[in-house]
Amino acid sequence: MTDDHDTLPDPVMARPPFPEQFSHLPRYPLLYPHPSPIHPLAALTSHLTSQCASPITLYAKREDHSSPLACAGNKYRKLEYIVPDILSSNPPTTTLVTEGAVQSNHTIQVAAVARKLGLKPLILLGKDTGGGLAAAADKDSYLRAGNVQVTRLLGADVRFLDADGVAAVKSDGSDVPDKVMNQVRKDGGVPYWIPSGASLHPLGGVGYARAAVEIVMQEQELLGSGRFDYVFAACGSGSTVGGLIAGFKLIEKLERERSGSNGTPPRKVIGILNSPTRPCEYHKTRVLDFARKAANLIGLDPEKDISMDDVWLDDRFVGSAYGVLDPEAKQTLGMTAQMEGVILDPVYTTKVMRGMIHYVQHGELASTSSMHTNALFIHTGGQSALGAYADTD
Ligand SMILES: *Cc1c(COP(=O)(O)O)cnc(C)c1O
């Protein structure tokens, strides 16, 4: 193991005056050394905004093109800040253990990172997490195809959990799946537990705080003095949205300090929920917690600088269950494919796109900073699950 990756300059963090606390946080690069691309959604923009009173332009940030590793998606960004902790354990970690739904994208990304680090991936998949398996016409295929296939291809030790097993792996992380971890230890291994979606990990939100910095960097190139007034992202386990909130807060605080003025209105992160299982309030509390944890690590005052007013979650697009492609989401999946040639994923990003379209069509995007409103859709990946959704028509 060398420290080479720690000494590479980070182009995103290179610009002063970032708090050293943030730029010096250990990060192991899993992404490409350049920002994930942002491009306009030209056809959707003209289709959706022709009736709008003031101009709106829609853009997409392609987190599905952020990394050379398997099925690039948002978990790699989070894992960049977790890998140094994995590598610092003594005795050295041998096995990464994590959990997810049957068609989890997170578990693929953990498995690929394990392979990159020369470690073993042990993956627990909850059959009863969400409604994907129950809704699948071909259940055998749902348990084999799509992301399960990819996870197996990565050589992961994949174990399915039934309802009892899921209860043992509490999603709040309070009860680490002891049996599995102990089994690894008994076999002479050293397991490292990564909670679902990596959100409950203390470092889980930092990756998307850095993504916010990246977005602002790209904003200047793409929009000049304009900005992304609205940022739409999926809210599952919550640290993508939480991290983005913290990152934009930091940038806007620095902007205010530099200009001495109150500046322009804050960029608004809109988290689109994708599961009706728990009430919106539950997610808001979690996201606030993740945003504050990240804030603390990047040089903000978590209590003073971040409040519930910064957390905007929308549960109108959750559909019938997590992991189920409802008719509205399916329509959005097809429309985005056919208008833009862009493929979304069946679990998260279709619901986000559906939400963003709703905001545009119903005039819910007020122009905040200028006459021209820019909205950014974060494509967090996940298309590799589509193979398991082949029969949902
Ligand atoms: C995990 C995931 C999300 C949700 O991100 P969280 O940080 O867990 O809220 C969104 N989109 C895709 C494709 C994902 O895999």
The ligand as a Gaussian input file, in Angstrom:
#p B3LYP/6-31G(d) Opt

LIG

0 1
 C      -28.188000       4.812000      -3.784000
 C      -28.743000       5.522000      -4.943000
 C      -29.435000       6.733000      -4.777000
 C      -29.758000       7.311000      -3.441000
 O      -28.673000       7.929000      -2.813000
 P      -28.681000       8.082000      -1.240000
 O      -27.438000       8.797000      -0.917000
 O      -28.744000       6.703000      -0.679000
 O      -29.888000       8.860000      -0.855000
 C      -29.873000       7.395000      -5.901000
 N      -29.689000       6.885000      -7.134000
 C      -29.068000       5.723000      -7.336000
 C      -28.951000       5.225000      -8.730000
 C      -28.562000       5.004000      -6.245000
 O      -27.945000       3.848000      -6.460000

